[in-house]
Structures are given as C-alpha cells and as structure tokens.
Amino acid sequence: MIYGIGTDICDIRRIRAALDKHGERFAARILSAGEMALWRTRSAKVAERGVRYLATRFSAKEAFSKAVGLGMRMPMTWRLCEIAKAPSGKPSVVLHGALKEWFEAKGLSAQVSVSDETDYAISFVIVESKA
C-alpha cells in the first residue's frame, strides 16, 4: 500500500550558486559521508559533474522527505538519508541512525528515481508500507 509520494525539482544553477558562496561546507550539510567522498571525486574530475551530483541528491532527499510526510524535521535530516546507486545505475534510498529506525519501525520501503538536464534535477519517490 502506498504510504506517500514525493517529487522535487531543483534548479542546478541555484545549487551552483550555493557552492560558489559557501564552498564545500554546503555540500557537507547535504551529503552523507559516502556521498561526500563520491562528490569530491566527481568534482575533481569535472566540476560540473559534482554540481549535478549534488543537485540530484538534494532533489531526491527533498522528494523522500515529502513522501514520508516529515519534511526536514527529525528524524529526517539531510545526512541520515543517502541516495546510493547500484552497479546497474539504479538509485536507492539508504537510511542511517534514527531515521532508519523510524522508517523500519513503520515497516516502510522506498523507491526513488532521479534525473537531470541542463538546468534542472528532478526526483520522484514512492514510499510503501507492508500493511
């Protein structure tokens, strides 16, 4: 049964401006430790790839927060929600800490889709309950 649906569109130019203004501190606020390492690798190769990566993660986490109905309040935090990628390229939601405990206690599962184009990143999340 569907518990919630969330979608978000993010202007990549806005993410670029935030990075220009706040530097790595902005990325560190949004990304988990694993995501941060990947962001640094992508940014070092091609700066624009790092910006797009950050924008898709920002968008997916916003969509997830809407789908679970919490917005950005506890136990939902930027860094406790990670958007991982399978070897096939399929994105997935990986949760940590209190958010993971809350999510599992409710018997929820999530599916996520992310995409980006020149100026925008978009994400869609469906959260289902086992009940």
Protein Blocks (a to p, Z undefined) as FASTA:
>chain_A
ZZbdcdddddfklmmmmmmmnmmmlmmmmpcfklmmmmmmmmmmmmmlmmmmmmmmmmmm
mmmmmmnonojadfbdfklpccdddfkopacdddehjllmmmmmnopacdddddddfkbc
cdddddddfZZ
